Amino acid sequence: MRAGPYPEPATRQRAESGFPVHDAVAAAYRQAAARRVTVLLGALGALLAGVLLDIATGPAFLPLGAVARAVLGQPSDAAVQAIVWSIRLPVALTALTVGAALGLSGAIMQTILNNPLASSYTLGISAGAGFGAALVIVLGASLPVPETYAIPLNAVLFAGIACAGVYLIGGARTASAEALVLAGIALQFLFQALTSLLQMIASPESLQQVVFWLFGSLQKSTWPKLWVILSVLLLCTPLLMRDVWRLTALKLGDARAAAVGVNVRALRIRSFVLVSALTGVAVAFVGTIGFVGLVAPHLARMLVGEDQRGLLPASALMGALLLSLASVASKTISPGAIFPIGIVTSLIGVPFFVWLVLRNRRGYW
């Protein structure tokens, strides 16, 4: 808007024509809200189609009609029913929930750090969770709790340690977004080095398990694991949605957000805690899956803009859709073999990451 006592030409024209300016603003707001709803519904429809395709895809392709009947509980072939409910449906729904968790955490990280290259993966939080899980795999025999429970608990614990490290190394009370990003990169290298050290001292059996797990795979998904991931996602999402206006204000900068009453430090700490829970539980059960948290928020931002009321749910839907499609790709690249899904997402995410660096090199560095 131009400085000075005179309104913009378009505003002046509406005022002279008798059309109230506030009505124009309200109409624009309604139009933007309708667009958000349309985009979210379209993404939800695409996601449902992707989940059905993921269930149908495998060593033996199942007809989509038979898959739909089996999912809906209608009478179908007993073999198809068993394959869908015992094997493929847990995998497809785990891809959906993990993708939503990673997409949502990526959107939060990019917002609180005001950096388009921020995500749980690029800032070392996933690496911290991965180290925590690998620690249990290698030293599991000496732990007082069963490995089934120790892996997710330790992954969430070390994801929280990574978040705390990012915040503390970045400068605590006076941390800038740039300092937090650099601290995250440093911790990523640290946890990757520690994980490599664990691989050196691991037994052959543990080493094979760690390597397979670090690639990222959905094939060990089960209903109990799915319920844990879903429970954490359903718990964290309302807590994040409570802060949508504060997160939107934060996009204006720390000083302006503080001027409108946002406690920036408390908001960042709260967001880091929720991101560590989402990332830790996702990594704990499916391994390290990179770049979903980086790519999904940008796709959502292109569709619905920066308003967090639309960006957060759209990022979760985009993350779920990306991981569902990556799951389909992992089963179709080589017939009869299943590629680790972490490799597929990296092949998608690395070119996107490079494009972001080239596109934003003047605006963010």
N, C-alpha and C positions, 0 to 999 in steps of 0.2 A: 504494500500500500504506500502511496506517495506521501511525503511529508508536507505539512502545510494545512491551512484551514479549509481547503476545498476538497470535496470528496472525489473518488475515482469517477471517470466518465461514465462507466457502466452503472455505478451506484447512483450518480446524479441523474442519469437518464431514467432509471426506474423510479426515482423519487418524483421527477417532473411528470412522468406518465401516470402518477397516482398509485403505482404498485409499491406497497410497503417493503422496505428493505428486509425487515425481519421475516416477512413471508417468503422472500426469496431464499434467505438463509435456511428457514425451516424446510422449504421444498428441497434444497440441496442436501440437507441432512437426511430427509426421508429417502431421497434417491440413493444416497450412499448406503443407508441401512438396508434398503431393498437389495442393492447389489451384493452386500455381504451375505445376506440370507440366501440369495440365489447361488452364489459361489459355494457356500458351505453345503447346500443341498446337492449341488452338482458333484462336489468332491465326495460327499457321502455315497451317492449313487455309483460313482466310479470305484470307490473303495469296496462296496458290496460285490461289484462285478469282479474286481481283482481278487477278493477272497474266494469266490466261487472258482475262478480260474486256478488259483493256487491249490485248492483242494482237488481239482480235477487232474492237475499235472503231477506226473510221477513216472516211475518205471513203466506203469501201465496207465495210459490216459483213460480217464473215466468220462463218459458223456455228461455234459453239463446238466441235462435234464435229470439224469439219475442222481447226480450229486445234489441238486436242489431238492429232490424228493427225499433223499436220505437225511439232509440237514433239517428239513421241515418235519421229519418223523412220519412221512407218508410211506405206505407199503412199497418196498423196493427189494432188489436182489440182496440176499443175506450177505454175500461176499462184499458187495459194494457198501452195505451198511457197516460191516465190521471194519473195512479199510478206512472209511470216512471218519467214523467216531473214535476208533482206537488209535489211528496213526496220523491221518492227514489233517483232521480238524484241529487238534491241539497245536500242530505246527503252524497252520494258517492263522489261528487266533493269537498265538504267541508272536508271530510276525507283526500282526496288527497292533498289539498292545506295546511291544517293544519299540516299534516305529513311532507310535504316538508319544511314548515317554521320551524318546530321543529328540523328536521334532519339537516337543514342548520345551524341553530343557535347553535346546539350542536357541529357540526364540528368546527365552529368558536371558541367557548369557549374552546374546547380541544386544539386547536392550540395556541391561544393567552396565555393560562395558562400553556401549555405544561404538561397537566395532563389528563390521560385517563379516570378519573372519573368525569370530569367537564361536566356540561350541565346546561341549564337554570333551570331545575327542581332541580338538586342536589345542586345548588348554591343559591337558594332562589329567583331567578328572577321570576319564575312561582308563588311562594308563594306571592311575592310582588304584582304581577298582580292580583292574586286571592283575596288578601285583598282589593285592590282597587275596584274590582268589587263587592265584598261582602259589602263594605262600601256604595255603591250606592243602593244595594238591600235593606239594612236595613234602610238607612236614605234617601231613594229616594224621599219621600214626601216633604222634605225640600230643594230640589235642584232646581235651577232656570231653568234647561234644562230637556227635557224629558228623562226618564230612558233609552230608546232605544239608545240614543246617549251618555248618561252619562256613562253607563257601559263600553263600549270600550275605551272611552277617559280616564276614571279614571284608567282602567287596564293598558293602555300604560303608563300613568303618573307614576303609582307606580312601574311598571316594570323599568322605567327609574330611579326612586328613588333608587330602589334596586341595579341597576347597579352602580349608583353613590356611594351608600353606600359601596358596595364591593370594589370599587376602592379607596375610601377615607380611609376606615378603614384599608385596606390592606397596606397603606403606601404612597399613592399618588405618588410622583415622584420616590421614591425608592422602589416601590412595587415589591416584588418578586412573582413568580407564586404561591408559597406555601402560602404566606400571603394572597393573593387574594382568594384562595380556602378556607382557614380558615375563612376569613371575610364573604364569601358567606354562609358557614354553619351556622355561628352565625346569620346572617340576616334571613336565612330560619326559624330558631327556633323563632326568634322575630316575623316575619309576621304570622307564624302559631299560636302563642300565641294571637296576636291581632285579628286574625280571630275567634279564639275560644271565645274571649271576646265579639265580635260582636254577635256570636251565642247565648251567654248567655242573652243578652239584647234584642234580636230580638223578634218580635211578632211571634206567631205560623205560620202564613202564610209566613212571610219573612224567618223564620228559615227553613221551608220546602224547599223553593226555594234555599236558600244558600247551604243546604246540598246536594240537588240534583245537583246543579251546581258544587259544589266542587268535586263530584264524576267524573265529566266529561261525557258529553253526546253530541251526534251529532243529536239527534232527533228533536231539535228545529232549525235546519238549514233551511235557506231560501235563495232565490236567491240574495236579497240585501246584506245579511250578507256575502255570498260567494264572491260577487264582491268586498267588502271592503277588505277581507282577501287576495284575489288574487291581488288586486291593490297594497297592501303593499308588498307582496311577489315579484311582478314584479318590484317594485321600488327599493327594497333593494338588489335584486340579482345582477344587473349590478354594483352597488356600491361596493359590496363585491368582485365580479370577477375582478374589477380593481386592487385589492390588492393581487392577487393570488401569485405573485412572492415574495412580501414582507412577506406574511404569510408563504410561503415555507421557506424563509430565516429564519424566526423566529423559526422554528423547530430546527435550529442549536444552538439556545441559544440567549439570549439578546445581549451579547457582540459581537458575530459573526455577528448577524443581523445588529447591529449598525455599525460594521466595513465595511459592504458593502453598507452603505448609508440609512438604514432603520431607520426612526424616530420611535422607539419602543413605546414611550409614546403616540404619536399622533395616531399610528396604533391601540393601545389598546383602547384608548378613542373612536375612530371612530367605531371600531368593537363593543364596548359595546353599543353605541347608536343604531346601526342597530340591534343588538341582542334584545335590549329592545323593539324596534318596532315590530319585528317578534314575539317575545314571548307574548307581551302584546295583540296584535290583535288576536293571536290564542287563548289565554286563555279567552279573553273577550267574545268570541262567543260560545265556546264549553266547557268551564270549564277547570279545572286542569287535564291535561293528562301527566302522568309521564313516564319517561324512554325511550320514543321514541328518544329524543335528545341525550340520552346516547348510546343506542344500534345501531341506524342507522349509525353514523359515523364509528363505529368499523367494522360493516359489509362492509361498503364502503372501509375502509382502507385495509381489507383483500383482496378485489377484485382489487383495482386500486393503492394501495400504498399511500405514503404521499404527492405526488405532488398535490398541491391544485387545479390545473387545472382540474384534474379528481376527486379529493376527494370531492370538494364542490358540483358539480352536482350529483355525485354518492350518497352523503349523503342525498341530497334532494329527489332523487328517492327512496332510501332505506326507508327514513322516510315516504314517501307517500305510499309505498308498505306495510310497517308494519302497518300503521294505517288503510289502506283499509282491510287488512286481519284481524286485530283486530275488525273492524266493522262487518265483516262477522261472526267472532267468537261470538261477543256479541249478535247476532241475532239467533245463532244456539245452544248455550249452553243449553238453556231451551226453548223448543218449545212453542210459544205463548207469550213469555216474552223477553224483551230486556234488557240485563245487561248494566249498565253504562260502557262506553268504558274505562274510567280511571281505573276501577278495572281490566279489561282484560290486559291492557298494563302493569300494575304493576305486575300482576302475571307472565308476560313474562319477565319484566325488573329486578325484584328483584334477581332471580337466576343468570341472566347475570351479574348483579352488583357484587354479591358475588364472582362469578368466576373471574371477573376482579381484585377484591381485592386480592384474593388468588394468582392469576397469577402474579401480579405486586407488591406484598408486599415488595420485596427487591429492585425493580427498582425505586420506586417513593416515598418511605417514608424514 
